[in-house]
Amino acid sequence: MVERLTETMAELAGRSILSLKEWTPSEIKSVLMTASWMKSNPKVAQVRYALAGKGVAMIFELPSTRTRVSFQVAIQSLGAAPVILDWGESQLGRGEPIADTARVMSRYVDGIVIRSRSHETVQEFKRFATVPIYNALTDKAHPFQALADALTTWERQGRLAGLKFAYFGDGQNNMAHSYLVIGAKLGMHMTIAAPAAYQPDAEVVEWARQEALVTGGSVTISDDPKQAAEGVDVIATDVFISMGDSVDAPTKRQELSTFQVNAGLMKLAKPEAIFLHCLPAHRGEEVTDEVLEGSQSAVWDQAENRLYVQKAALLQTLGD
């Protein structure tokens, strides 16, 4: 496996991860395989010190728990130094142009992790930086969460291609769009179940459908939660009100309430189906406590796997 890692590191060196749209199915599978191997072999010397002497900046414009901790641990466990900046405490918070920050930071560190309100922000960083940029969540994409969810599904179900994966709730948020992207890339049969007013971006849906034609997957958009749950292998959801979501929250919660993941919905899926939630969860809102804490819930493995997919991506893109 170490020899194979050397090959993939050469292939992926210097690559950014803003969205998985830019990554091929084989490249995504390589990250998942590497993450799985690293999870099973955490003390292999070549991995533990692979990024020794390097630095990775972490810039947060939005609150974070799992992303912040898992990225910091991933960076340190590979031998690199994490440099953490809160947006408001940096010169970015005082209006310094992103272009200037990106060019200067590129002189100091070997990679930049960014969590931002706007996807255009990480695109701007990539435009001017000379080191890899890693999207730790924007309004449009959450690629590392999608990778962690794919790894968890693979661990629990033994495969990805051909699986039926259904997401319930706000179809316009970053997780719904990220599921469409990675599902289409990996040949899964993806369903987004959402009310008509909250269905995913038409351009993303069309892109995913075209990609699925190549990989053997499919994309379905539904406004019928019971029909969407019938016979699926994976049921996923996310909070109804995302960070920075400037909407009438009570109205949106009411409109999405019939898409709650509860015991009744889970019974429509296959008996061996798993439940995913990227967390934090609002128990009793988008998911019931019974499901979140139930035997089909994989959310704690899912959260843990953020660490391994991030370690794998950093290793393959920054390793020598």
C-alpha positions, 0 to 999 in steps of 0.5 A: 500500500505504501508503494501505491501511496507514493504513486498517487501522491505523485499524481495528486501533488499540489491539487486543491479540493474546492469541490469534488466536481474537479476530481475523477472517480478514480481519484476520489476512490484513491482518497477513500482507499487511502483513508481506509488504510490509514485508519487501519494503520495509524502508526506506519512511520512513513505516514506519521511523518510524511508532512514533517517540516510543512505548515498548513494554515486554517482560516475560519470565517464560520463556527466549527467543531468537527472540522476544526478539530479533525483538520488540526489533528490530521495535520499534526498527526502527519507531522506538519504544523497547523496555523489557525486563524479566525477570520475576524482576528486576521487582516481579512476581518479588517478588509484586506483583499483575499488576493493579498492574503492568499499571495502572502500566506502562500509564502509561509505555508504549504496549504490553506484550509478555509471555512467560509460563508461564500464559495466565491471566497475559496475560489478567490483564494485558489485564484491567487494562492500558489499552494493547495486550497482545501474547502472546509465548508462553503454555502455551495459545497462540503467536500470532506464531509461528502468523502467521510460519508462515502467512506462510512457507507463503504464500511457499513455496506461494503460497496458504493456503486449501485447503492440507493442513497436518499437525502431528506430536507433542504435540497438547496444546501451544501450537503444536498449538492455535495451528495449529488456530486459524489454520488454521481461520481461513484455510480450511486442512485441518488435521490434528493427529497425536498419540497418544491421550494427547496429543491437543488440547483437545476444546474447541479442536478443536470451536471450530476445526471450527465456524470451518472450516465458515465458511472452507472448511477442515477439522480432523482428529485422528489417531493414525496418523502415516503416514496423516496425512502422506499427500499434505499440503502442510506438515508441522510439529512442535515439541519433545516436552517444552515449557518448564515441562512437568511430566511424566515426560520419558523416558516422554513421549519414548518415547510420542511417538517414532513421531511423529518427522518423518523422511525416511520421513514426508516422502516421504509428503507431496507432493514440494513439501511444506515442513517447519516447526519453531518452534525450538529443535529437538531433532535426533534427537528430534522431527525428524531432522537430515536433514529439518531441514537438507534441501531441504524445510525452511523453518525459517530463513525461518520464524524470520526471518518472526517479525520481519515479522509482529511489525512488521506487528502493532505497526504496525497496532495502535500506529501513528497 
